[in-house]
Amino acid sequence: MRFAGHLLGLIRRRAANIPVGALLCSLGLALVITLLSTSFHEFGEARKAAQTRAKMSSRAVAGAIDAFLTSTHVMLETLSIQPAFVLQNRAEAEPVLVQLLASNPVYTDIWATRADGWDYAGAAPPPGGQFVYVGDHRYFQEAVQDD
C-alpha cells in the first residue's frame, strides 16, 4: 500500500511539471490513435462482411448458371432422340420448338440445325424468312467436332 501511495505521489509531481498543452496534446493523440485503431478495425470488419456477401452472391449466380446449363443440356439430349429431330422433319419439329420456347422464357429463340450448319426448324420465323447458317461459327464447329 505504501508503494502504491509513493507511486501515485510521483505521478502527481511529474504531471504537475508537464505543461497543460502538452498533456492535452498527449491525450488528444491517444484519443486519435484509439479512434484510428477502432476505425481500422471497423473498416476491416466491413471489408470482411462485403467479401462474404460478394462470395455468397457469386456462388448464387454460379449456381443459377449451372442449373440453366444443366437444364439446357437435358433438354437438348431429350430433343436429340426425338424422331422429329432425328429425321430432321421440319413440320414435326417446329411445333415442339414453339412449345419449348413458350414454356421456357429464358430463351429468346430455339432452332434445330443440320450438321452442315443450316437450320431446318425454329420456334420463331427465320429473319427475313430465310434459313440461318451457323456452320462457320466457332461454337457450332466445336459442337459438331465434339459430337
KATA-V185032 format. One record per residue. N is the residue number from 0. RES is the residue in three letters. SS is DSSP state (@ for helix, = for strand, . for the rest). D_LAST is the distance of its C-alpha to the last C-alpha in whole Angstrom. Layout:
<<N & RES & SS & D_LAST> <N & RES & SS & D_LAST>>
This chain:
<<0 & MET & . & 91> <1 & ARG & @ & 93> <2 & PHE & @ & 90> <3 & ALA & @ & 88> <4 & GLY & @ & 91> <5 & HIS & @ & 92> <6 & LEU & @ & 88> <7 & LEU & @ & 88> <8 & GLY & @ & 91> <9 & LEU & @ & 90> <10 & ILE & @ & 87> <11 & ARG & @ & 89> <12 & ARG & @ & 91> <13 & ARG & @ & 88> <14 & ALA & @ & 87> <15 & ALA & @ & 90> <16 & ASN & @ & 90> <17 & ILE & . & 87> <18 & PRO & . & 87> <19 & VAL & @ & 86> <20 & GLY & @ & 83> <21 & ALA & @ & 82> <22 & LEU & @ & 81> <23 & LEU & @ & 80> <24 & CYS & @ & 78> <25 & SER & @ & 77> <26 & LEU & @ & 76> <27 & GLY & @ & 74> <28 & LEU & @ & 72> <29 & ALA & @ & 71> <30 & LEU & @ & 70> <31 & VAL & @ & 68> <32 & ILE & @ & 66> <33 & THR & @ & 66> <34 & LEU & @ & 64> <35 & LEU & @ & 62> <36 & SER & @ & 61> <37 & THR & @ & 60> <38 & SER & @ & 58> <39 & PHE & @ & 56> <40 & HIS & @ & 56> <41 & GLU & @ & 55> <42 & PHE & @ & 53> <43 & GLY & @ & 51> <44 & GLU & @ & 50> <45 & ALA & @ & 49> <46 & ARG & @ & 47> <47 & LYS & @ & 45> <48 & ALA & @ & 45> <49 & ALA & @ & 43> <50 & GLN & @ & 41> <51 & THR & @ & 40> <52 & ARG & @ & 40> <53 & ALA & @ & 37> <54 & LYS & @ & 35> <55 & MET & @ & 36> <56 & SER & @ & 34> <57 & SER & @ & 31> <58 & ARG & @ & 30> <59 & ALA & @ & 31> <60 & VAL & @ & 29> <61 & ALA & @ & 26> <62 & GLY & @ & 26> <63 & ALA & @ & 26> <64 & ILE & @ & 23> <65 & ASP & @ & 21> <66 & ALA & @ & 22> <67 & PHE & @ & 21> <68 & LEU & @ & 17> <69 & THR & @ & 18> <70 & SER & @ & 19> <71 & THR & @ & 16> <72 & HIS & @ & 13> <73 & VAL & @ & 15> <74 & MET & @ & 16> <75 & LEU & @ & 13> <76 & GLU & @ & 12> <77 & THR & @ & 15> <78 & LEU & @ & 15> <79 & SER & @ & 12> <80 & ILE & . & 14> <81 & GLN & . & 17> <82 & PRO & @ & 18> <83 & ALA & @ & 19> <84 & PHE & @ & 15> <85 & VAL & @ & 14> <86 & LEU & . & 17> <87 & GLN & . & 17> <88 & ASN & . & 20> <89 & ARG & @ & 22> <90 & ALA & @ & 25> <91 & GLU & @ & 24> <92 & ALA & @ & 21> <93 & GLU & @ & 23> <94 & PRO & @ & 25> <95 & VAL & @ & 23> <96 & LEU & @ & 21> <97 & VAL & @ & 25> <98 & GLN & @ & 26> <99 & LEU & @ & 23> <100 & LEU & @ & 24> <101 & ALA & @ & 28> <102 & SER & @ & 27> <103 & ASN & . & 25> <104 & PRO & . & 27> <105 & VAL & . & 25> <106 & TYR & . & 23> <107 & THR & . & 25> <108 & ASP & . & 22> <109 & ILE & . & 19> <110 & TRP & = & 18> <111 & ALA & = & 15> <112 & THR & = & 14> <113 & ARG & . & 13> <114 & ALA & . & 10> <115 & ASP & . & 13> <116 & GLY & . & 14> <117 & TRP & = & 17> <118 & ASP & = & 17> <119 & TYR & = & 19> <120 & ALA & = & 20> <121 & GLY & = & 21> <122 & ALA & . & 24> <123 & ALA & . & 26> <124 & PRO & . & 27> <125 & PRO & . & 25> <126 & PRO & @ & 28> <127 & GLY & @ & 30> <128 & GLY & @ & 29> <129 & GLN & . & 27> <130 & PHE & . & 23> <131 & VAL & . & 21> <132 & TYR & = & 19> <133 & VAL & . & 16> <134 & GLY & . & 14> <135 & ASP & . & 16> <136 & HIS & . & 16> <137 & ARG & @ & 14> <138 & TYR & @ & 12> <139 & PHE & @ & 11> <140 & GLN & @ & 10> <141 & GLU & @ & 9> <142 & ALA & @ & 6> <143 & VAL & @ & 5> <144 & GLN & @ & 5> <145 & ASP & @ & 4> <146 & ASP & . & 0>>
